[in-house]
Amino acid sequence: MTVVRLAVATALAVAPLALPARAEAAAWTVDAARSRIGFSGVQVGAPFQGRFKRFSAQIDFDPAAPETGHAVVDIDLASAETGDAQRDASLPQAEWFDVKAMPQARFEATRFVARGGDAYEAVGSLTIRGIRRDAVLPFRLTRERATARAVGHLDLVRTQFGVGQGPWASGQWVALEVGVDIDLTATQAASKP
């Protein structure tokens, strides 16, 4: 009986050593000067594009183990610009982004999925105006040494996030479909010893 107990105790003690260690995702620092988060839409039949001038990103991602990754991107909605003064003045208002009440949008990826070659998906959620919805952002990743570039596109319906209130909720003047484009360049942080 003692031999059996000793064998069980030994097996339990050694078992964690036999399991593969959980991969640690690599931390990346986004180069804001070389990165862009943009958006596109259609207003009274004319396509337009814009961008958010201010955003921050915390990214942990290892292409060899994408499932261990995590990312949080916070976007300053008041920094939206499209090149049209009237539209740019309207976007921060309560009918659109309502930046006084909710100044930031957030995309949070809880994991990444490899789709073959340089294709990946960031799986998580998008929150705008306090409304959080599941979101999957497909992107392509290119790497050169410690620098990586991720380029992706996400289509969404703005009214699902409460963007466009009152007369703007119908899509009569501004289309409901909006595109979000990301183009992020980042440098891998030095490994901890």
N, C-alpha and C positions, 0 to 999 in steps of 0.2 A: 504494500500500500504506500509506503514511504517512497519507494522508487517511482511509482506512478505519479505521486504528487510532485516529486522533484522534476520529473520529465515534463509535466504540464506547466509548472512554474517556469522552467527553462524555456519552453516553447513560447509562452506568453511574453517573456522578457525579450526574446530574440525576434519575435514576429515583427515589431515595428522597424527593425533594422533591415528586414528583408523587403519591406515595401519601398517602391521608388519614391524619392523625395519629390514633393510638389515643386514644380518649376516656378521660378520667380520671374515675373514679367519685368522687362527692362524699362526704366524711366526715360522719358524723352522731354526735351525742352523745345517748345515751339518758337520759331523765329518769326515774330510778328511782322517784321518788315518784308519778309518773303512769303507771307501767308495771307489768305483771303477767305472770308466767309461772305458769300453773295446770295442774292435772291433775285427771282425774276417773276414777272406776272404780265397781265394784259389789262390795260385801262382804256375804256371806250374803243376797243378794237385794236389799240396800238400796243405792241409789246414794249416792256421796259425792264431795265436791270438796275440793281442796286447792290449795296454792300453795307456791312457793319464795320465801322472803323475801329471799334474797340471790342476786344474779347480776350478771354484767358482760357488756357487749356492745361489740364494735368493729364498726362497720358502715360500709362504703363502698358507696354505691348511687346511681346516677343513673337516674331513670325513663326518660330519653331514650336511654340506652344500658345497659340492665340487664345485658347479657352481660359488661360490664366489672366488675361488682360483686363484692364479697366480704364475708363477715360471719363473725364468731366469737362465739358466745354460750357463756359458761362459767357453769354452774349449781352452786351450793353445795348438794349433796344433803342435808347435815345441817340445812339451813334449811327442810325440808319440814314443812308443818303442815296438818292437816285439821280441827282443832277437836275431835278425839277423843284424849284423853290416852293411851290404851292403843295406839292405832294410831300416833300420833306418836312414841311411845317405841320402837315396833317398827321403823319405817322405816329408821333409821340402822343397824340391826343387820346381821350377816353374811348372814342369810337374805334380806334385801331389798336396800338400797342398798350395804351394806358400806362405810360411809364411812371406816372406819379404813384400809382398803386402797386405796380409790379415792374420794376425797372429792368429786370433781367429775364432772358430765356435761358434754359439749360438743356443740353443734351448729355445724357449719362449713359455710357455703354457699360454694361455689366459683364460682357464677354465679347470675344471676337470669334468669327468662324471663317476658316480657310475655304475658299471656293475653287481652288486650283490656279496654278500659275501665280500671277501677282494680284489675283482677285480675292477680296475679303469682304466680310460684312461686320459692321459694328451693331450689336444687338442690345437694345436698351429702351430708353424712354426719352421723349421730348416734352418739355414743359414750357408753355407760353401763356401769359395772362393767368397763371395759377392753374391751368388745365394741363394735366399730365396724361400722355397717351403713349402706348407702346410704339416703338419706331425701329426700323432696320435701315441702316445707312450702308449701301454698297459702295465700296471704294477700291481703287487700284493703288498698290504700294510699290514704289521703286526705291531702291537703296543704293547708295554709293558710300562705302565704308561706314562711318558713324552718322551719316546724314540720310534721312528718309523723306520722301514726299508722298503724301496721300491725297488723291484726287477722287472726289465722290459727288454724287447727286441724289437728292431725295425729293420726291414729289409729295405734296400734302394739300389738304383742303383747308383753307384758312379759317373758315367758320367752325371747324371742329375744335379750334383753339379760341373761339370767341373773337377773332380778329375781323373787324368789319361789323360794327353794330348799327342798329337803326336802318336807314335807307341803304347802307353799304352791305347789308347782310344777304342781299338777293343775288348778287353777281351781275346785275343789270349794267352797272358802270365799271366795276372792277371784277374780273374773273375770280371764281372761287379757288381755282387751281393755282398753286404757287410752287415754284421750284426753289430748292435750297442747294447751293453749290459750295463745296469745301475744297480748298487747295491749301494744305498745310505742309510746311517744311519744318522739320525738327531735327535736333541733334541728340544722339543718345548720350545720356549722362554716364560719367565714369563709373565703373563697377566698384562696389564697396569691397574692401579687402576681407 
